[in-house]
Amino acid sequence: MLGRATERSPGGIDMTMVVLSRRNLLVAGGSVLATGVLTAGVPGLLLPARADGLAPTETMSGGANNYRKGAAIVDRIGKGGFWMSGTVRRAGDGAPLAGQRIQIWAHTVEGQEHEPQSHGATLTDKDGKFRLEMPQIIPIFGQPHGHLAYDSGEFKTVFLRPVMRSAKETSLEAHFVLQPA
């Protein structure tokens, strides 16, 4: 794949050099991408991201604000119109975690984040995905944001507080990578 040139050193030893032309580099890079194999020692090429080193999600500051332990599992919070979604995976190997309880709450057009009607929980599907419809999130303290928690006990509790770029958005995603408790 890479061009090679052999030269004889002043001491009479054959030395092989790797010649990196643009064409050779493109061919080598394409082969690496096509096969998914990376040869050590080829400078400038990066290893692909690996799930086996996936770090756990850290709890976010302010994430536990107005949390209600044991919020009911619901089909929808309020009248809906806004979608909160995401994934739940295991730290280390990145395996999707099915049946995990995620609590969701926010300041919405139908209630404040401390009110019971603004809270609900959902379970992840077989692919570790969750999705729950809720009322439109609106700004509180200057920024529209949601709250999510994993708190089932099998893994360490994590609270997230993702902030929306704009109050006009109609969905928000949050992703959990959990480590055993």
BELMOUR-V724662 format. One record per pair of residues at least 4 apart in sequence whose ideal C-beta (glycine too) atoms are under 7 Angstrom apart, sorted by the first residue. I is the first residue (numbers start at 1). J is the second residue. Records with the same first field share a line. If there is no record, write none. Layout:
BEGIN
I=J ; J
END
This chain:
BEGIN
1=24 ; 27 ; 28 ; 31
2=18 ; 19 ; 20 ; 24 ; 28
3=19 ; 21 ; 24
4=16 ; 17 ; 18 ; 19
5=17 ; 19
6=14 ; 15 ; 16
7=15 ; 17
8=12 ; 14
9=13 ; 15
19=24
20=24 ; 25
21=25
22=26
23=27
24=28
25=29
26=30
27=31
28=32 ; 42
29=33 ; 45
30=34
31=35
32=37 ; 38 ; 45
38=45 ; 47
51=93 ; 94
52=92 ; 93
54=89 ; 91 ; 92 ; 94 ; 177
55=91 ; 177
56=91 ; 177 ; 178 ; 179
57=158 ; 176 ; 177
59=63 ; 158 ; 159
60=159 ; 160 ; 161
62=161
63=147 ; 159 ; 160 ; 161
64=159
65=147
66=105 ; 113 ; 114 ; 147
67=149 ; 159
68=119
71=103 ; 119 ; 120 ; 121
72=120 ; 121
73=101 ; 121 ; 122 ; 123
74=120 ; 121
76=80 ; 133 ; 134
77=104 ; 118 ; 120 ; 132 ; 134 ; 135
78=108 ; 110 ; 117 ; 134 ; 135
79=110 ; 135
80=133 ; 134 ; 135
81=135 ; 136
82=133 ; 134 ; 135 ; 136 ; 137 ; 170 ; 171
83=131 ; 133 ; 170 ; 171
84=104 ; 132 ; 134 ; 146 ; 172
85=130 ; 131 ; 171 ; 173
86=130 ; 173 ; 174 ; 175 ; 176
87=96 ; 128 ; 129 ; 175
88=97 ; 100 ; 102 ; 124 ; 128 ; 130 ; 150 ; 176 ; 178
89=94 ; 95 ; 96 ; 97 ; 128 ; 177
90=94 ; 95 ; 97 ; 178
91=177 ; 178 ; 179
96=127 ; 128
97=124 ; 128 ; 178
98=124 ; 125 ; 126 ; 128
99=123 ; 124
100=123 ; 124 ; 150 ; 152
101=121 ; 123 ; 152
102=121 ; 122 ; 124 ; 130 ; 148 ; 150
103=119 ; 121 ; 148 ; 149 ; 151
104=120 ; 121 ; 122 ; 132 ; 134 ; 146 ; 148
105=113 ; 118 ; 119 ; 147
106=113 ; 118 ; 134 ; 137 ; 146 ; 147
107=112 ; 113 ; 137 ; 138 ; 140
108=118 ; 134 ; 135 ; 136 ; 137 ; 138
109=135 ; 136 ; 138
110=117 ; 135
111=115 ; 117 ; 118
112=118
113=118 ; 140 ; 147
120=132
122=130 ; 132
123=130
124=128 ; 129 ; 130
125=129
137=144 ; 146 ; 164 ; 172
138=144 ; 167
139=143 ; 144 ; 167
143=163
144=164 ; 167
145=161 ; 162 ; 163 ; 164
146=162 ; 172
147=161
148=160 ; 174
149=157 ; 158 ; 159
150=155 ; 157 ; 158 ; 176 ; 178
151=157
153=181
154=181
155=178 ; 179 ; 180 ; 181
156=178 ; 179 ; 181
158=176 ; 178
160=174
162=172 ; 174
164=169 ; 172
165=169
END
